[in-house]
Amino acid sequence: MKIATWNVNSIRTRLEQVANWLTENPVDVLCAQETKVVDADFPMAAFTDLGYTCYVSGQKSYNGVALISKTPLESVSCGFEPVLGGAIATPFDDQKRVITGVLDGIRIVNLYVPNGSSVGSDKYTYKLNWLAVLREYLAKLLEENPKLLVCGDFNVALEDRDIHDPTGREKEVMATDAERQALRAILDLGLADAFRKFNQEDGQFSWWDYRAAAFRRNLGWRIDHHYLSPPLYAEAKSCIIDKAPRKLEKPSDHTPVIVEL
């Protein structure tokens, strides 16, 4: 089974690129983030024509997540509320950032973690609180199913080697100590980084800014991840970053990361 995560930065803008990539890389599930479209306007037909079923949770112009699966999924839900209840989830579910479903006994969670904007801002505080709620959510899911795969755009570079230049990173959003601690608290539930099982090298990135010729110069960050519970980590055969879509004209600033189980 192959599962990909990809922040597409507008599914409609990047539709041809995503459809062509799926044709050339027929993964079992594509977990897309930042779809930026309300559910009624999601371009379902482009994917059903390729034999995929789409499960979506979107909003206009911002955020949005989707599961695009070859095989129909079970137990699909959106947001934190179905697992945690409204009292905890309501402040965080207005932004469409969480979708999950089960395939062959594996619970797949697709996330678009808040960016945080700037250190000390309201959006930064929201991000840290969101990650704390995510930990509660994943803990509940693990109680129900030991086979858990959590992927998406985490907007956190967990280690200095995940940044092209970590100088001053402690003051830069996506790399502060508080963000890293929040993510490590989630991983302490028993989740492990699939990519680092196979690749320990520096300079391995999944996101490059559009400015300053960042992609050509490989001035990137690794912020798109697959985290696996122990049974799945043991089954993982590979995890790769596919840079090819980032080389296209008018690409997403992110590129797919694919794990094979």
VEXMIZA-858975 format. One record per residue (C-alpha): residue in one letter; x, y, z. Coordinates in pm, 1 decimal, decimal comma, m for minus. Example, Ala and Ser with C-alpha at 12.3 -4.5 7.8 and 13.67 -1.06 7.14 Angstrom:
   tilum          u          v          w
       a     1230,0     m450,0      780,0
       s     1367,0     m106,0      714,0
***
This chain:
   tilum          u          v          w
       m        0,0        0,0        0,0
       k      125,9      346,2      m93,3
       i       m1,5      661,8       75,6
       a      104,4     1010,9      m29,5
       t       73,9     1344,8      144,8
       w       79,0     1664,0      m61,3
       n       m7,4     2022,9       17,5
       v     m137,6     2112,6     m328,3
       n     m188,9     2485,9     m256,8
       s     m530,5     2498,0     m432,9
       i     m667,2     2178,6     m584,7
       r     m836,1     2365,5     m868,4
       t     m528,5     2567,6     m959,7
       r     m311,2     2256,0     m951,5
       l     m575,3     2009,3    m1081,3
       e     m394,6     1906,0    m1398,4
       q      m68,0     1857,5    m1212,3
       v     m230,2     1646,9     m939,6
       a     m427,7     1433,6    m1186,1
       n     m120,0     1375,6    m1401,0
       w       83,6     1284,2    m1094,1
       l     m176,0     1029,4     m984,7
       t     m177,8      880,2    m1334,8
       e      198,6      839,0    m1320,8
       n      204,8      747,8     m949,7
       p     m114,6      554,7     m877,2
       v      m89,9      557,8     m499,1
       d     m366,4      394,6     m297,8
       v     m447,8      715,9     m110,7
       l     m351,8     1076,4     m172,4
       c     m388,8     1294,1      136,3
       a     m418,6     1650,1        6,5
       q     m400,9     1970,7      206,9
       e     m477,0     2336,2      139,6
       t     m740,3     2244,6     m116,8
       k     m893,7     2594,7      m81,4
       v    m1240,9     2505,9     m208,0
       v    m1584,4     2444,8      m57,9
       d    m1699,9     2085,0      m77,9
       a    m1963,5     2149,6     m345,4
       d    m1698,9     2287,7     m582,6
       f    m1432,4     2022,4     m528,2
       p    m1337,7     1880,3     m874,1
       m    m1454,1     1525,8     m799,2
       a    m1491,5     1417,8    m1162,4
       a    m1122,7     1457,7    m1239,0
       f    m1047,2     1192,0     m978,3
       t    m1344,4      960,7    m1024,9
       d    m1239,2      941,7    m1391,5
       l     m909,0      799,2    m1264,3
       g    m1085,8      546,1    m1044,2
       y    m1059,2      734,1     m714,8
       t    m1317,6      822,2     m451,9
       c    m1290,1     1163,1     m283,3
       y    m1368,4     1254,0       75,8
       v    m1339,9     1626,0      139,6
       s    m1359,1     1890,5      407,5
       g    m1305,3     2234,7      262,2
       q    m1370,2     2603,7      283,3
       k    m1345,9     2896,3       44,6
       s     m996,1     3024,5      m34,9
       y     m825,1     2880,0      273,9
       n     m727,1     2550,5      436,5
       g     m915,5     2235,7      329,5
       v     m819,1     1867,5      334,4
       a     m912,0     1568,1      118,9
       l     m864,2     1192,3      107,4
       i     m848,0     1065,5     m251,2
       s     m860,4      686,4     m237,5
       k     m862,5      401,1     m489,9
       t    m1072,5      193,0     m251,1
       p    m1373,2      334,0      m63,2
       l    m1280,8      420,9      292,9
       e    m1462,3      329,7      612,1
       s    m1537,2      539,8      921,2
       v    m1465,8      872,9      753,5
       s    m1499,8     1181,5      970,9
       c    m1395,1     1545,2      957,3
       g    m1262,2     1764,3     1233,6
       f    m1197,0     1690,3     1598,7
       e    m1560,2     1686,5     1713,2
       p    m1656,8     1327,5     1616,3
       v    m1382,7     1199,0     1846,8
       l    m1349,6     1465,8     2117,5
       g    m1696,7     1618,8     2129,4
       g    m1805,3     1974,2     2067,5
       a    m1691,5     2128,9     2395,0
       i    m1325,4     2072,3     2308,8
       a    m1344,7     2077,0     1931,3
       t    m1571,3     2370,1     1849,1
       p    m1307,0     2644,8     1875,3
       f    m1082,5     2450,9     1635,6
       d    m1315,2     2294,5     1380,3
       d    m1420,5     2611,7     1199,3
       q    m1097,2     2582,0     1005,0
       k    m1106,0     2268,4      790,3
       r     m782,2     2095,7      879,8
       v     m859,8     1735,7      979,8
       i    m1002,4     1437,4      792,7
       t     m967,4     1065,7      866,4
       g    m1076,5      730,5      729,7
       v     m992,8      360,9      754,8
       l     m844,2      149,2      474,7
       d     m772,4     m220,7      526,6
       g     m772,3     m174,8      901,8
       i     m536,7      125,5      893,3
       r     m665,3      451,7     1036,9
       i     m531,8      732,6      812,8
       v     m535,8     1086,3      952,7
       n     m473,0     1373,1      710,9
       l     m379,4     1707,2      869,7
       y     m313,4     2065,0      772,6
       v     m155,9     2207,7     1086,2
       p     m185,6     2587,0     1130,8
       n      116,8     2785,4     1017,9
       g      129,2     3015,3     1319,0
       s      208,8     3332,8     1122,1
       s      469,2     3483,9     1359,0
       v      607,0     3401,3     1700,4
       g      395,0     3549,9     1977,9
       s       96,5     3629,1     1754,9
       d     m260,0     3513,1     1819,4
       k     m218,2     3266,6     1532,5
       y       93,8     3125,8     1697,7
       t      m94,5     3070,0     2023,6
       y     m379,2     2912,7     1826,1
       k     m130,7     2674,6     1662,7
       l        9,6     2556,9     1995,3
       n     m340,7     2506,0     2135,3
       w     m444,0     2324,7     1816,9
       l     m150,4     2085,3     1850,9
       a     m248,8     2014,1     2211,9
       v     m600,5     1923,5     2098,9
       l     m453,0     1710,8     1819,3
       r     m264,9     1509,2     2080,9
       e     m590,0     1432,0     2264,7
       y     m754,8     1340,3     1935,4
       l     m479,1     1100,8     1829,4
       a     m462,4      942,3     2174,9
       k     m832,1      855,1     2143,1
       l     m784,0      712,6     1794,4
       l     m495,1      497,1     1914,1
       e     m716,3      352,5     2185,5
       e     m952,7      236,0     1912,9
       n     m698,9      122,4     1652,9
       p     m328,1       44,7     1701,6
       k     m264,7       84,6     1328,2
       l     m246,6      461,7     1288,2
       l      m88,3      665,7     1009,6
       v      m82,1     1042,7     1062,6
       c       32,6     1254,1      772,1
       g        9,5     1599,7      625,8
       d      159,5     1944,9      629,7
       f      266,0     1985,2      991,3
       n      421,0     2329,5      947,9
       v      689,5     2217,9     1193,9
       a     1050,0     2126,4     1119,7
       l     1126,5     1892,9     1406,4
       e     1506,7     1901,3     1383,7
       d     1770,8     2148,3     1269,2
       r     1866,5     1915,4      983,7
       d     1513,8     1964,3      848,8
       i     1595,4     2329,5      766,9
       h     1845,2     2449,8      506,1
       d     1981,3     2706,5      751,3
       p     1872,8     2668,2     1114,0
       t     2054,2     2982,0     1230,0
       g     1813,5     3177,4     1447,1
       r     1544,8     2915,3     1402,9
       e     1433,3     2945,7     1768,5
       k     1280,1     3283,5     1678,7
       e     1123,6     3166,6     1351,3
       v      777,4     3019,4     1322,6
       m      770,8     2646,8     1229,2
       a     1092,5     2584,1     1422,1
       t     1054,7     2732,6     1770,1
       d     1116,6     2521,4     2077,8
       a      750,1     2542,0     2177,9
       e      631,0     2409,2     1841,1
       r      885,1     2128,8     1845,1
       q      789,6     2035,3     2200,4
       a      422,2     2026,8     2104,1
       l      497,5     1793,7     1814,4
       r      725,8     1573,2     2024,4
       a      446,7     1540,0     2281,2
       i      232,6     1399,2     2002,0
       l      505,4     1160,9     1888,4
       d      543,6     1043,1     2248,1
       l      209,7      866,7     2199,1
       g      419,9      609,3     2013,6
       l      443,4      757,2     1664,5
       a      763,7      756,9     1458,5
       d      883,7      941,5     1149,1
       a      862,1      710,0      846,5
       f     1103,8      916,8      636,8
       r     1381,8      900,9      896,0
       k     1353,6      522,0      908,3
       f     1514,8      519,7      563,7
       n     1698,8      848,9      520,4
       q     1917,4     1020,9      778,8
       e     2074,3     1277,2      545,8
       d     2057,0     1653,5      579,5
       g     1919,5     1860,4      291,9
       q     1600,5     1657,6      250,5
       f     1311,1     1899,5      211,4
       s      943,5     1898,2      110,2
       w      871,5     2273,2       98,2
       w     1055,0     2558,6      m69,2
       d      949,9     2923,3      m66,1
       y      853,2     3069,2     m402,7
       r     1098,2     3353,9     m346,1
       a     1476,5     3382,0     m386,4
       a     1500,1     3083,2     m624,5
       a     1466,0     2869,1     m313,2
       f     1390,4     2544,1     m493,1
       r     1674,9     2575,4     m741,9
       r     1911,2     2649,6     m452,5
       n     1751,9     2380,9     m230,6
       l     1674,2     2634,1       41,5
       g     1392,3     2427,2      185,9
       w     1228,5     2286,9      494,2
       r     1100,9     1935,8      569,5
       i      757,6     2002,2      718,1
       d      544,2     1736,4      542,7
       h      550,5     1412,5      736,9
       h      422,2     1057,8      776,2
       y      411,7      943,0     1138,9
       l      337,8      576,5     1206,0
       s      232,4      376,0     1508,3
       p      461,8       81,2     1596,2
       p      281,2     m189,7     1392,7
       l      291,6       25,4     1079,1
       y      645,4      150,4     1139,3
       a      756,4     m210,9     1138,2
       e      573,2     m266,9      808,6
       a      708,4       44,1      633,5
       k      908,2      m46,7      321,0
       s     1006,7      299,9      202,2
       c      934,0      670,1      238,3
       i     1044,5      914,0      m30,2
       i     1011,5     1280,0     m124,1
       d      916,4     1321,0     m490,3
       k     1063,2     1651,8     m606,4
       a      941,0     1622,5     m965,6
       p      612,5     1818,1     m922,2
       r      802,0     2111,6     m768,5
       k      991,8     2149,3    m1096,5
       l      675,5     2215,3    m1297,5
       e      555,7     2555,2    m1412,1
       k      345,4     2726,2    m1142,4
       p      372,6     2435,6     m895,4
       s      264,8     2406,0     m537,0
       d      538,8     2518,9     m301,7
       h      519,6     2169,9     m144,8
       t      591,8     1836,2     m308,6
       p      453,8     1484,9     m238,7
       v      592,0     1253,6       26,4
       i      505,1      885,5      m24,7
       v      520,2      602,0      224,3
       e      491,6      235,7      124,0
       l      366,1      m23,7      370,6
***
